Amino acid sequence: MLKDRSRAARRLAAAALALVAGVAGAQVYRIIGPDGRVTYSDQPPPADAKGQARPGPAVAGGQGGSGTASLPYELRQVTARYPVTFYSGPECAPCGSARVFLNARGIPFTEKTVSTQDDVSALQRLSGNVNLPFLTIGGQQLSGYSEAEWTQFLDAAGYPRSSQLPPGYRQAAATPLVVVAKPVAAAPDAAAQSAPQARTTPTAPSEPPPNNPAGIQF
């Protein structure tokens, strides 16, 4: 009976992951328009806007680690299908435990830190709350750290139960959830730069003719 329940739970977890697998997270941008209006987007700000980036509007983050090219084929496939993003905060003991768990299991992941008010606001938009740690597996969201729950969903996604990371593999450094995105300055007009400025040469006043010493003109 317990085995049947365990299989059913894994099937439900797999179904939940499949339903939301198409929703991929991205870096989110906090954009301040010329009129001062603040908007959020998963696209970089235009050249005439001031932006601050965040992870995205939606759910999961991008692929983690130092790149997937060196990963074994099966792990690379599941990482591409269900990328893992881990959201952590300072002075968060459960976050430390969760990070140790992910590293011990050999899960390639992206880590986003939540430490500023903008980070907190972005996390609220992303997850609906501000609980840490927060994990996304594909489009599946897991709030708070539970080793049993995280194990269940990672199993359902197809991640190996023991590390298959190659020797020397290193996770990418954590980055802030909201990062400053500097708008690209518009390039000056090349034609205007190359065209020499016209210089006006003053002309010497002409001497009045002898029969018109006052220089009167008609």
C-alpha positions as CSV (number, residue, x, y, z in Angstrom):
1,M,0.0,0.0,0.0
2,L,2.8,2.4,0.9
3,K,4.6,1.6,-2.4
4,D,1.4,2.3,-4.3
5,R,1.0,5.7,-2.5
6,S,4.6,6.6,-3.3
7,R,4.2,5.8,-6.9
8,A,1.0,7.8,-7.1
9,A,2.7,10.8,-5.4
10,R,5.5,10.6,-8.0
11,R,3.0,10.4,-10.8
12,L,1.2,13.5,-9.5
13,A,4.5,15.4,-9.1
14,A,5.5,14.5,-12.7
15,A,2.1,15.6,-14.0
16,A,2.4,18.9,-12.2
17,L,5.9,19.5,-13.7
18,A,4.6,18.6,-17.1
19,L,1.8,21.0,-16.9
20,V,4.0,24.0,-16.1
21,A,7.2,22.9,-18.0
22,G,6.5,25.4,-20.8
23,V,6.8,28.4,-18.4
24,A,10.4,29.4,-18.3
25,G,11.8,32.1,-16.1
26,A,14.1,34.8,-17.2
27,Q,15.9,37.8,-15.9
28,V,13.3,40.4,-14.9
29,Y,13.8,44.1,-15.6
30,R,12.5,47.0,-13.5
31,I,12.1,49.7,-16.1
32,I,11.7,53.4,-15.4
33,G,10.3,55.2,-18.4
34,P,10.9,58.8,-19.5
35,D,7.7,59.8,-17.7
36,G,8.8,58.1,-14.5
37,R,6.4,55.2,-14.8
38,V,7.8,51.9,-13.5
39,T,7.1,48.7,-15.4
40,Y,8.5,45.1,-15.2
41,S,9.5,43.1,-18.3
42,D,11.6,40.1,-19.2
43,Q,13.2,42.2,-22.0
44,P,16.1,44.6,-21.5
45,P,15.1,48.3,-21.2
46,P,15.2,50.4,-24.4
47,A,17.9,52.9,-24.9
48,D,15.7,55.8,-23.6
49,A,14.7,54.0,-20.4
50,K,16.4,53.5,-17.0
51,G,16.2,49.9,-16.0
52,Q,16.8,47.6,-13.1
53,A,16.7,43.9,-13.8
54,R,15.1,41.1,-11.8
55,P,14.3,37.5,-12.7
56,G,11.5,37.4,-14.5
57,P,7.9,37.8,-14.3
58,A,7.1,34.3,-14.2
59,V,8.6,31.3,-12.6
60,A,11.6,29.2,-13.2
61,G,15.0,30.5,-13.7
62,G,17.6,29.7,-16.3
63,Q,20.0,26.8,-16.3
64,G,22.5,26.8,-13.5
65,G,26.1,25.8,-13.0
66,S,29.1,26.6,-15.0
67,G,27.5,25.5,-18.3
68,T,25.7,22.4,-19.4
69,A,28.0,21.4,-22.3
70,S,30.2,19.3,-20.0
71,L,27.3,17.5,-18.3
72,P,26.4,13.9,-19.1
73,Y,23.8,13.6,-21.8
74,E,20.8,12.5,-19.6
75,L,21.5,15.2,-17.0
76,R,21.9,17.8,-19.7
77,Q,18.5,16.8,-21.2
78,V,16.7,17.1,-17.9
79,T,18.4,20.3,-17.0
80,A,17.3,21.8,-20.3
81,R,13.7,20.6,-19.8
82,Y,13.4,21.4,-16.1
83,P,16.0,24.1,-15.1
84,V,16.4,24.6,-11.4
85,T,16.6,28.1,-9.8
86,F,17.3,28.5,-6.1
87,Y,16.3,31.8,-4.3
88,S,18.2,32.5,-1.1
89,G,18.6,35.3,1.4
90,P,21.2,36.5,3.9
91,E,21.2,35.0,7.4
92,C,18.8,32.2,6.3
93,A,19.7,28.9,7.9
94,P,17.2,26.9,5.8
95,C,18.8,28.4,2.7
96,G,22.1,27.0,3.7
97,S,20.6,23.6,4.3
98,A,18.9,23.7,1.0
99,R,22.1,24.7,-0.9
100,V,24.0,21.8,0.8
101,F,21.2,19.4,-0.3
102,L,21.3,20.6,-4.0
103,N,25.1,20.4,-4.1
104,A,25.2,17.0,-2.5
105,R,22.7,15.6,-5.0
106,G,24.6,17.1,-7.9
107,I,21.8,19.4,-9.2
108,P,23.0,22.1,-11.6
109,F,21.1,25.3,-10.5
110,T,21.1,29.0,-10.8
111,E,21.1,30.9,-7.5
112,K,19.4,34.3,-7.0
113,T,19.9,36.2,-3.8
114,V,17.1,38.3,-2.2
115,S,18.6,41.0,-0.1
116,T,17.1,44.4,-1.1
117,Q,13.6,45.8,-1.1
118,D,13.6,45.5,-4.9
119,D,14.5,41.8,-4.6
120,V,11.7,41.3,-2.1
121,S,9.2,43.0,-4.4
122,A,10.4,40.9,-7.3
123,L,10.1,37.7,-5.2
124,Q,6.6,38.7,-4.2
125,R,5.6,39.1,-7.8
126,L,7.2,35.8,-8.7
127,S,6.0,33.5,-6.0
128,G,3.1,35.3,-4.4
129,N,4.9,35.5,-1.0
130,V,8.3,36.3,0.4
131,N,9.2,33.0,2.0
132,L,12.8,31.7,1.6
133,P,14.3,29.5,0.4
134,F,12.3,29.3,-2.8
135,L,12.9,26.8,-5.6
136,T,11.7,26.4,-9.1
137,I,12.0,23.2,-11.1
138,G,10.9,24.1,-14.6
139,G,7.6,25.9,-13.9
140,Q,7.0,24.2,-10.5
141,Q,7.4,26.4,-7.5
142,L,8.4,25.1,-4.0
143,S,8.2,27.6,-1.2
144,G,10.3,26.8,1.9
145,Y,12.8,24.0,2.3
146,S,11.5,20.4,2.8
147,E,14.1,17.8,1.8
148,A,11.3,15.2,1.3
149,E,9.2,17.5,-0.9
150,W,12.2,18.7,-2.9
151,T,13.4,15.1,-3.4
152,Q,10.0,14.1,-4.6
153,F,9.8,16.8,-7.3
154,L,13.4,16.4,-8.4
155,D,12.8,12.6,-8.8
156,A,9.6,13.3,-10.8
157,A,11.5,15.7,-13.1
158,G,14.1,13.0,-13.8
159,Y,17.1,14.3,-11.9
160,P,19.5,11.5,-10.9
161,R,19.4,10.6,-7.2
162,S,23.2,10.8,-6.8
163,S,25.6,13.3,-8.3
164,Q,26.6,12.8,-12.0
165,L,28.4,16.1,-12.2
166,P,31.8,15.8,-13.9
167,P,35.0,16.3,-11.9
168,G,35.9,19.9,-11.4
169,Y,32.3,21.1,-12.1
170,R,31.5,24.4,-10.3
171,Q,28.2,26.0,-9.8
172,A,27.9,29.6,-11.1
173,A,28.2,32.3,-8.5
174,A,25.0,33.6,-7.1
175,T,23.6,36.8,-8.5
176,P,21.0,39.3,-7.2
177,L,17.4,38.8,-8.1
178,V,17.3,42.4,-9.2
179,V,20.3,43.8,-11.0
180,V,21.0,47.2,-12.5
181,A,20.5,47.2,-16.2
182,K,22.2,50.2,-17.9
183,P,20.4,51.3,-21.0
184,V,22.5,51.4,-24.2
185,A,23.3,55.0,-25.2
186,A,22.2,56.0,-28.6
187,A,25.1,56.3,-31.0
188,P,25.8,59.8,-32.4
189,D,25.0,60.4,-36.0
190,A,28.1,59.3,-38.0
191,A,27.3,61.7,-40.8
192,A,27.2,64.6,-38.3
193,Q,30.5,63.5,-36.8
194,S,32.3,63.2,-40.1
195,A,30.9,66.4,-41.7
196,P,33.3,69.3,-41.1
197,Q,31.7,72.4,-39.7
198,A,31.6,75.3,-42.1
199,R,33.8,78.1,-41.2
200,T,32.9,81.6,-42.2
201,T,35.9,83.7,-43.4
202,P,35.3,87.4,-42.7
203,T,35.7,89.6,-45.8
204,A,37.6,92.9,-45.6
205,P,35.5,96.0,-46.1
206,S,35.9,97.4,-49.5
207,E,37.3,100.9,-49.9
208,P,34.6,103.5,-51.1
209,P,35.3,104.7,-54.6
210,P,36.8,108.2,-54.9
211,N,33.6,109.7,-56.2
212,N,31.7,108.4,-53.2
213,P,33.9,109.0,-50.2
214,A,31.0,108.5,-47.7
215,G,30.4,104.9,-49.0
216,I,26.7,105.5,-49.5
217,Q,25.0,102.5,-51.1
218,F,21.7,102.5,-53.1
